[in-house]
Amino acid sequence: MQGMQVLVYSAVWCRDCREAKRFLEEHKIPYTEIDIEQVPGAADEVLRHVGKRAIPQFVIDGKWVQPYRPGCGFLRQEMSALFGVAV
């Protein structure tokens, strides 16, 4: 994880975003948050890369990753495996 750049596209009202950030904080994974409502063009950036306005979105070393599944919530096991941390 050292040297890994993690961006989190989120919004304050988003429950899944709060869970995603909590996961990163629990595992001491540094990240930069991009609030789609505060950062001009951020929502359009999400739309351009994933084809829909869906948050949270992680960008890990330039690769876009959706850390949740609608109806299932945050994908804790999948993200734990991706970051190499305990569930």
N, CA, C and O atoms as a Tinker XYZ file with bonds, in Angstrom:
   348  protein
     1  N      0.807000   -1.200000    0.000000    73     2
     2  CA     0.000000    0.000000    0.000000    64     1     3
     3  C      0.847000    1.260000    0.000000    63     2     4     5
     4  O      0.383000    2.327000   -0.401000    81     3
     5  N      2.062000    1.141000    0.440000    73     3     6
     6  CA     2.910000    2.323000    0.511000    64     5     7
     7  C      3.115000    2.905000   -0.882000    63     6     8     9
     8  O      3.438000    2.182000   -1.825000    81     7
     9  N      2.927000    4.204000   -1.001000    73     7    10
    10  CA     3.099000    4.865000   -2.283000    64     9    11
    11  C      1.875000    4.811000   -3.171000    63    10    12    13
    12  O      1.867000    5.413000   -4.245000    81    11
    13  N      0.828000    4.095000   -2.742000    73    11    14
    14  CA    -0.396000    3.981000   -3.520000    64    13    15
    15  C     -1.184000    5.279000   -3.409000    63    14    16    17
    16  O     -1.354000    5.806000   -2.310000    81    15
    17  N     -1.669000    5.802000   -4.539000    73    15    18
    18  CA    -2.492000    7.002000   -4.526000    64    17    19
    19  C     -3.960000    6.598000   -4.608000    63    18    20    21
    20  O     -4.371000    5.908000   -5.542000    81    19
    21  N     -4.744000    7.029000   -3.629000    73    19    22
    22  CA    -6.168000    6.701000   -3.578000    64    21    23
    23  C     -6.967000    8.000000   -3.544000    63    22    24    25
    24  O     -6.785000    8.839000   -2.662000    81    23
    25  N     -7.855000    8.147000   -4.524000    73    23    26
    26  CA    -8.811000    9.249000   -4.552000    64    25    27
    27  C    -10.187000    8.663000   -4.246000    63    26    28    29
    28  O    -10.498000    7.546000   -4.658000    81    27
    29  N    -11.003000    9.416000   -3.526000    73    27    30
    30  CA   -12.365000    8.983000   -3.231000    64    29    31
    31  C    -13.316000   10.087000   -3.682000    63    30    32    33
    32  O    -13.326000   11.184000   -3.124000    81    31
    33  N    -14.109000    9.777000   -4.694000    73    31    34
    34  CA   -15.160000   10.700000   -5.130000    64    33    35
    35  C    -16.375000   10.418000   -4.255000    63    34    36    37
    36  O    -16.838000    9.281000   -4.170000    81    35
    37  N    -16.886000   11.459000   -3.606000    73    35    38
    38  CA   -17.958000   11.263000   -2.631000    64    37    39
    39  C    -18.793000   12.533000   -2.497000    63    38    40    41
    40  O    -18.564000   13.530000   -3.182000    81    39
    41  N    -19.773000   12.466000   -1.588000    73    39    42
    42  CA   -20.581000   13.625000   -1.203000    64    41    43
    43  C    -20.983000   13.426000    0.257000    63    42    44    45
    44  O    -21.085000   12.293000    0.726000    81    43
    45  N    -21.211000   14.520000    0.969000    73    43    46
    46  CA   -21.504000   14.428000    2.394000    64    45    47
    47  C    -22.792000   13.674000    2.694000    63    46    48    49
    48  O    -22.897000   13.051000    3.751000    81    47
    49  N    -23.767000   13.710000    1.807000    73    47    50
    50  CA   -25.054000   13.066000    2.036000    64    49    51
    51  C    -25.046000   11.572000    1.722000    63    50    52    53
    52  O    -26.041000   10.891000    1.972000    81    51
    53  N    -23.953000   11.052000    1.183000    73    51    54
    54  CA   -23.889000    9.671000    0.684000    64    53    55
    55  C    -23.477000    8.687000    1.787000    63    54    56    57
    56  O    -22.346000    8.722000    2.271000    81    55
    57  N    -24.403000    7.819000    2.170000    73    55    58
    58  CA   -24.153000    6.821000    3.215000    64    57    59
    59  C    -23.050000    5.848000    2.812000    63    58    60    61
    60  O    -22.176000    5.538000    3.622000    81    59
    61  N    -23.079000    5.363000    1.569000    73    59    62
    62  CA   -22.050000    4.434000    1.100000    64    61    63
    63  C    -20.674000    5.103000    1.073000    63    62    64    65
    64  O    -19.655000    4.447000    1.291000    81    63
    65  N    -20.651000    6.398000    0.807000    73    63    66
    66  CA   -19.379000    7.137000    0.828000    64    65    67
    67  C    -18.800000    7.174000    2.239000    63    66    68    69
    68  O    -17.598000    6.987000    2.430000    81    67
    69  N    -19.657000    7.416000    3.220000    73    67    70
    70  CA   -19.187000    7.434000    4.610000    64    69    71
    71  C    -18.617000    6.079000    5.000000    63    70    72    73
    72  O    -17.591000    6.013000    5.678000    81    71
    73  N    -19.258000    5.013000    4.587000    73    71    74
    74  CA   -18.776000    3.664000    4.887000    64    73    75
    75  C    -17.443000    3.392000    4.195000    63    74    76    77
    76  O    -16.550000    2.785000    4.786000    81    75
    77  N    -17.304000    3.833000    2.958000    73    75    78
    78  CA   -16.052000    3.645000    2.218000    64    77    79
    79  C    -14.903000    4.389000    2.898000    63    78    80    81
    80  O    -13.812000    3.840000    3.047000    81    79
    81  N    -15.142000    5.621000    3.306000    73    79    82
    82  CA   -14.097000    6.404000    3.978000    64    81    83
    83  C    -13.771000    5.817000    5.351000    63    82    84    85
    84  O    -12.614000    5.821000    5.770000    81    83
    85  N    -14.782000    5.318000    6.044000    73    83    86
    86  CA   -14.558000    4.676000    7.344000    64    85    87
    87  C    -13.642000    3.456000    7.173000    63    86    88    89
    88  O    -12.737000    3.240000    7.980000    81    87
    89  N    -13.876000    2.672000    6.135000    73    87    90
    90  CA   -13.034000    1.508000    5.841000    64    89    91
    91  C    -11.579000    1.933000    5.643000    63    90    92    93
    92  O    -10.670000    1.347000    6.232000    81    91
    93  N    -11.365000    2.945000    4.820000    73    91    94
    94  CA   -10.005000    3.426000    4.565000    64    93    95
    95  C     -9.344000    3.917000    5.844000    63    94    96    97
    96  O     -8.171000    3.639000    6.092000    81    95
    97  N    -10.097000    4.642000    6.651000    73    95    98
    98  CA    -9.548000    5.166000    7.903000    64    97    99
    99  C     -9.239000    4.048000    8.892000    63    98   100   101
   100  O     -8.209000    4.087000    9.565000    81    99
   101  N    -10.126000    3.044000    8.990000    73    99   102
   102  CA    -9.897000    1.901000    9.880000    64   101   103
   103  C     -8.582000    1.205000    9.554000    63   102   104   105
   104  O     -7.869000    0.744000   10.446000    81   103
   105  N     -8.274000    1.138000    8.272000    73   103   106
   106  CA    -7.071000    0.423000    7.820000    64   105   107
   107  C     -5.891000    1.358000    7.566000    63   106   108   109
   108  O     -4.868000    0.962000    7.008000    81   107
   109  N     -6.064000    2.609000    7.991000    73   107   110
   110  CA    -4.990000    3.611000    7.866000    64   109   111
   111  C     -4.465000    3.728000    6.427000    63   110   112   113
   112  O     -3.264000    3.845000    6.183000    81   111
   113  N     -5.415000    3.690000    5.495000    73   111   114
   114  CA    -5.089000    3.851000    4.082000    64   113   115
   115  C     -5.284000    5.330000    3.746000    63   114   116   117
   116  O     -6.410000    5.826000    3.778000    81   115
   117  N     -4.204000    6.033000    3.426000    73   115   118
   118  CA    -4.342000    7.459000    3.117000    64   117   119
   119  C     -5.103000    7.665000    1.803000    63   118   120   121
   120  O     -4.942000    6.903000    0.849000    81   119
   121  N     -5.928000    8.703000    1.777000    73   119   122
   122  CA    -6.707000    8.991000    0.571000    64   121   123
   123  C     -6.955000   10.489000    0.481000    63   122   124   125
   124  O     -6.827000   11.234000    1.452000    81   123
   125  N     -7.310000   10.888000   -0.719000    73   123   126
   126  CA    -7.720000   12.262000   -0.968000    64   125   127
   127  C     -9.188000   12.230000   -1.359000    63   126   128   129
   128  O     -9.582000   11.515000   -2.281000    81   127
   129  N     -9.987000   13.006000   -0.653000    73   127   130
   130  CA   -11.423000   13.040000   -0.932000    64   129   131
   131  C    -11.734000   14.142000   -1.935000    63   130   132   133
   132  O    -11.214000   15.254000   -1.846000    81   131
   133  N    -12.590000   13.808000   -2.887000    73   131   134
   134  CA   -13.071000   14.777000   -3.863000    64   133   135
   135  C    -14.590000   14.809000   -3.753000    63   134   136   137
   136  O    -15.274000   13.884000   -4.192000    81   135
   137  N    -15.108000   15.882000   -3.164000    73   135   138
   138  CA   -16.545000   16.037000   -2.974000    64   137   139
   139  C    -17.144000   16.514000   -4.297000    63   138   140   141
   140  O    -16.817000   17.598000   -4.780000    81   139
   141  N    -18.014000   15.703000   -4.871000    73   139   142
   142  CA   -18.559000   16.016000   -6.192000    64   141   143
   143  C    -19.439000   17.263000   -6.198000    63   142   144   145
   144  O    -19.714000   17.828000   -7.256000    81   143
   145  N    -19.877000   17.686000   -5.022000    73   143   146
   146  CA   -20.705000   18.886000   -4.958000    64   145   147
   147  C    -19.893000   20.143000   -4.683000    63   146   148   149
   148  O    -20.396000   21.252000   -4.861000    81   147
   149  N    -18.663000   19.989000   -4.259000    73   147   150
   150  CA   -17.823000   21.133000   -3.923000    64   149   151
   151  C    -16.717000   21.392000   -4.945000    63   150   152   153
   152  O    -16.267000   22.528000   -5.095000    81   151
   153  N    -16.284000   20.365000   -5.636000    73   151   154
   154  CA   -15.177000   20.488000   -6.583000    64   153   155
   155  C    -15.748000   20.628000   -7.998000    63   154   156   157
   156  O    -16.352000   19.687000   -8.512000    81   155
   157  N    -15.565000   21.778000   -8.626000    73   155   158
   158  CA   -16.100000   21.975000   -9.977000    64   157   159
   159  C    -15.598000   20.899000  -10.949000    63   158   160   161
   160  O    -14.402000   20.622000  -11.032000    81   159
   161  N    -16.539000   20.308000  -11.673000    73   159   162
   162  CA   -16.200000   19.305000  -12.674000    64   161   163
   163  C    -16.046000   17.890000  -12.141000    63   162   164   165
   164  O    -15.894000   16.958000  -12.931000    81   163
   165  N    -16.081000   17.698000  -10.823000    73   163   166
   166  CA   -15.866000   16.362000  -10.254000    64   165   167
   167  C    -16.982000   15.384000  -10.642000    63   166   168   169
   168  O    -16.702000   14.238000  -10.995000    81   167
   169  N    -18.237000   15.824000  -10.579000    73   167   170
   170  CA   -19.358000   14.938000  -10.952000    64   169   171
   171  C    -19.255000   14.556000  -12.430000    63   170   172   173
   172  O    -19.547000   13.418000  -12.798000    81   171
   173  N    -18.842000   15.499000  -13.272000    73   171   174
   174  CA   -18.671000   15.201000  -14.698000    64   173   175
   175  C    -17.528000   14.205000  -14.914000    63   174   176   177
   176  O    -17.588000   13.370000  -15.816000    81   175
   177  N    -16.494000   14.299000  -14.088000    73   175   178
   178  CA   -15.364000   13.365000  -14.174000    64   177   179
   179  C    -15.824000   11.936000  -13.864000    63   178   180   181
   180  O    -15.436000   10.988000  -14.546000    81   179
   181  N    -16.645000   11.797000  -12.839000    73   179   182
   182  CA   -17.200000   10.475000  -12.504000    64   181   183
   183  C    -18.024000    9.962000  -13.678000    63   182   184   185
   184  O    -17.857000    8.818000  -14.101000    81   183
   185  N    -18.897000   10.787000  -14.197000    73   183   186
   186  CA   -19.748000   10.402000  -15.319000    64   185   187
   187  C    -18.911000    9.985000  -16.526000    63   186   188   189
   188  O    -19.222000    8.995000  -17.188000    81   187
   189  N    -17.864000   10.730000  -16.807000    73   187   190
   190  CA   -17.011000   10.421000  -17.959000    64   189   191
   191  C    -16.312000    9.070000  -17.809000    63   190   192   193
   192  O    -16.150000    8.346000  -18.791000    81   191
   193  N    -15.899000    8.730000  -16.595000    73   191   194
   194  CA   -15.131000    7.497000  -16.401000    64   193   195
   195  C    -15.986000    6.259000  -16.166000    63   194   196   197
   196  O    -15.602000    5.163000  -16.576000    81   195
   197  N    -17.140000    6.410000  -15.514000    73   195   198
   198  CA   -17.933000    5.217000  -15.201000    64   197   199
   199  C    -19.287000    5.181000  -15.906000    63   198   200   201
   200  O    -20.026000    4.204000  -15.783000    81   199
   201  N    -19.615000    6.246000  -16.645000    73   199   202
   202  CA   -20.836000    6.237000  -17.438000    64   201   203
   203  C    -22.101000    6.541000  -16.675000    63   202   204   205
   204  O    -23.194000    6.474000  -17.236000    81   203
   205  N    -21.974000    6.876000  -15.398000    73   203   206
   206  CA   -23.146000    7.240000  -14.598000    64   205   207
   207  C    -22.672000    8.055000  -13.405000    63   206   208   209
   208  O    -21.487000    8.059000  -13.074000    81   207
   209  N    -23.590000    8.732000  -12.774000    73   207   210
   210  CA   -23.271000    9.524000  -11.576000    64   209   211
   211  C    -23.442000    8.612000  -10.370000    63   210   212   213
   212  O    -24.486000    8.620000   -9.718000    81   211
   213  N    -22.429000    7.841000  -10.083000    73   211   214
   214  CA   -22.488000    6.863000   -9.006000    64   213   215
   215  C    -21.307000    7.068000   -8.066000    63   214   216   217
   216  O    -20.149000    7.010000   -8.481000    81   215
   217  N    -21.612000    7.306000   -6.808000    73   215   218
   218  CA   -20.562000    7.452000   -5.800000    64   217   219
   219  C    -20.888000    6.516000   -4.641000    63   218   220   221
   220  O    -22.053000    6.180000   -4.429000    81   219
   221  N    -19.887000    6.096000   -3.898000    73   219   222
   222  CA   -18.482000    6.479000   -3.977000    64   221   223
   223  C    -17.783000    5.800000   -5.143000    63   222   224   225
   224  O    -18.212000    4.755000   -5.632000    81   223
   225  N    -16.715000    6.411000   -5.563000    73   223   226
   226  CA   -15.804000    5.832000   -6.540000    64   225   227
   227  C    -14.394000    5.986000   -5.978000    63   226   228   229
   228  O    -14.031000    7.047000   -5.471000    81   227
   229  N    -13.611000    4.924000   -6.073000    73   227   230
   230  CA   -12.193000    4.993000   -5.742000    64   229   231
   231  C    -11.429000    5.109000   -7.051000    63   230   232   233
   232  O    -11.823000    4.527000   -8.062000    81   231
   233  N    -10.353000    5.852000   -7.029000    73   231   234
   234  CA    -9.392000    5.847000   -8.127000    64   233   235
   235  C     -8.068000    5.465000   -7.466000    63   234   236   237
   236  O     -7.488000    6.237000   -6.703000    81   235
   237  N     -7.610000    4.262000   -7.778000    73   235   238
   238  CA    -6.415000    3.708000   -7.143000    64   237   239
   239  C     -5.314000    3.659000   -8.182000    63   238   240   241
   240  O     -5.372000    2.888000   -9.140000    81   239
   241  N     -4.312000    4.496000   -7.974000    73   239   242
   242  CA    -3.211000    4.610000   -8.942000    64   241   243
   243  C     -3.734000    4.756000  -10.365000    63   242   244   245
   244  O     -3.215000    4.139000  -11.295000    81   243
   245  N     -4.767000    5.579000  -10.524000    73   243   246
   246  CA    -5.316000    5.874000  -11.846000    64   245   247
   247  C     -6.397000    4.921000  -12.326000    63   246   248   249
   248  O     -7.012000    5.172000  -13.362000    81   247
   249  N     -6.650000    3.830000  -11.603000    73   247   250
   250  CA    -7.672000    2.850000  -12.005000    64   249   251
   251  C     -8.960000    3.104000  -11.222000    63   250   252   253
   252  O     -8.943000    3.150000   -9.992000    81   251
   253  N    -10.068000    3.267000  -11.934000    73   251   254
   254  CA   -11.367000    3.527000  -11.309000    64   253   255
   255  C    -11.955000    2.228000  -10.778000    63   254   256   257
   256  O    -12.001000    1.218000  -11.481000    81   255
   257  N    -12.411000    2.267000   -9.511000    73   255   258
   258  CA   -12.974000    1.096000   -8.844000    64   257   259
   259  C    -14.239000    1.528000   -8.109000    63   258   260   261
   260  O    -14.222000    2.491000   -7.341000    81   259
   261  N    -15.324000    0.818000   -8.347000    73   259   262
   262  CA   -16.570000    1.101000   -7.625000    64   261   263
   263  C    -16.597000    0.198000   -6.393000    63   262   264   265
   264  O    -16.726000   -1.018000   -6.529000    81   263
   265  N    -16.475000    0.780000   -5.174000    73   263   266
   266  CA   -16.345000   -0.037000   -3.975000    64   265   267
   267  C    -17.678000   -0.449000   -3.336000    63   266   268   269
   268  O    -17.702000   -0.864000   -2.178000    81   267
   269  N    -18.749000   -0.340000   -4.056000    73   267   270
   270  CA   -20.047000   -0.748000   -3.534000    64   269   271
   271  C    -20.870000   -1.324000   -4.674000    63   270   272   273
   272  O    -20.559000   -1.132000   -5.849000    81   271
   273  N    -21.915000   -2.026000   -4.306000    73   271   274
   274  CA   -22.861000   -2.543000   -5.285000    64   273   275
   275  C    -24.249000   -2.120000   -4.829000    63   274   276   277
   276  O    -24.617000   -2.363000   -3.680000    81   275
   277  N    -25.030000   -1.489000   -5.709000    73   275   278
   278  CA   -26.382000   -1.075000   -5.320000    64   277   279
   279  C    -27.159000   -2.256000   -4.733000    63   278   280   281
   280  O    -27.188000   -3.351000   -5.295000    81   279
   281  N    -27.776000   -2.001000   -3.603000    73   279   282
   282  CA   -28.545000   -3.040000   -2.920000    64   281   283
   283  C    -27.710000   -3.893000   -1.988000    63   282   284   285
   284  O    -28.256000   -4.595000   -1.136000    81   283
   285  N    -26.390000   -3.844000   -2.135000    73   283   286
   286  CA   -25.489000   -4.634000   -1.288000    64   285   287
   287  C    -24.633000   -3.755000   -0.392000    63   286   288   289
   288  O    -24.129000   -4.219000    0.631000    81   287
   289  N    -24.464000   -2.497000   -0.759000    73   287   290
   290  CA   -23.635000   -1.589000    0.023000    64   289   291
   291  C    -22.156000   -1.737000   -0.271000    63   290   292   293
   292  O    -21.765000   -2.213000   -1.336000    81   291
   293  N    -21.336000   -1.323000    0.687000    73   291   294
   294  CA   -19.882000   -1.333000    0.538000    64   293   295
   295  C    -19.370000   -2.768000    0.436000    63   294   296   297
   296  O    -19.779000   -3.637000    1.207000    81   295
   297  N    -18.484000   -3.006000   -0.506000    73   295   298
   298  CA   -17.940000   -4.352000   -0.759000    64   297   299
   299  C    -16.703000   -4.580000    0.110000    63   298   300   301
   300  O    -15.575000   -4.559000   -0.383000    81   299
   301  N    -16.925000   -4.796000    1.398000    73   299   302
   302  CA   -15.845000   -4.892000    2.371000    64   301   303
   303  C    -14.855000   -6.010000    2.027000    63   302   304   305
   304  O    -13.645000   -5.782000    2.053000    81   303
   305  N    -15.338000   -7.195000    1.711000    73   303   306
   306  CA   -14.417000   -8.305000    1.413000    64   305   307
   307  C    -13.586000   -8.027000    0.164000    63   306   308   309
   308  O    -12.373000   -8.238000    0.168000    81   307
   309  N    -14.222000   -7.560000   -0.893000    73   307   310
   310  CA   -13.511000   -7.272000   -2.131000    64   309   311
   311  C    -12.477000   -6.164000   -1.947000    63   310   312   313
   312  O    -11.363000   -6.259000   -2.461000    81   311
   313  N    -12.849000   -5.110000   -1.210000    73   311   314
   314  CA   -11.913000   -4.010000   -0.990000    64   313   315
   315  C    -10.782000   -4.432000   -0.053000    63   314   316   317
   316  O     -9.647000   -3.984000   -0.218000    81   315
   317  N    -11.077000   -5.288000    0.927000    73   315   318
   318  CA   -10.021000   -5.806000    1.806000    64   317   319
   319  C     -9.007000   -6.591000    1.004000    63   318   320   321
   320  O     -7.803000   -6.438000    1.208000    81   319
   321  N     -9.477000   -7.430000    0.092000    73   319   322
   322  CA    -8.562000   -8.196000   -0.769000    64   321   323
   323  C     -7.766000   -7.261000   -1.684000    63   322   324   325
   324  O     -6.564000   -7.451000   -1.867000    81   323
   325  N     -8.420000   -6.271000   -2.248000    73   323   326
   326  CA    -7.753000   -5.343000   -3.156000    64   325   327
   327  C     -6.625000   -4.581000   -2.451000    63   326   328   329
   328  O     -5.549000   -4.392000   -3.019000    81   327
   329  N     -6.875000   -4.148000   -1.218000    73   327   330
   330  CA    -5.874000   -3.385000   -0.476000    64   329   331
   331  C     -4.945000   -4.271000    0.347000    63   330   332   333
   332  O     -3.973000   -3.784000    0.924000    81   331
   333  N     -5.241000   -5.568000    0.404000    73   331   334
   334  CA    -4.390000   -6.477000    1.170000    64   333   335
   335  C     -4.478000   -6.270000    2.667000    63   334   336   337
   336  O     -3.471000   -6.323000    3.373000    81   335
   337  N     -5.710000   -6.031000    3.156000    73   335   338
   338  CA    -5.914000   -5.836000    4.586000    64   337   339
   339  C     -6.920000   -6.862000    5.104000    63   338   340   341
   340  O     -7.664000   -7.463000    4.329000    81   339
   341  N     -6.933000   -7.053000    6.425000    73   339   342
   342  CA    -7.862000   -8.001000    7.035000    64   341   343
   343  C     -9.285000   -7.467000    6.958000    63   342   344   345
   344  O     -9.518000   -6.261000    7.031000    81   343
   345  N    -10.228000   -8.385000    6.810000    73   343   346
   346  CA   -11.646000   -8.013000    6.717000    64   345   347
   347  C    -12.121000   -7.454000    7.992000    63   346   348
   348  O    -13.290000   -7.084000    8.106000    81   347
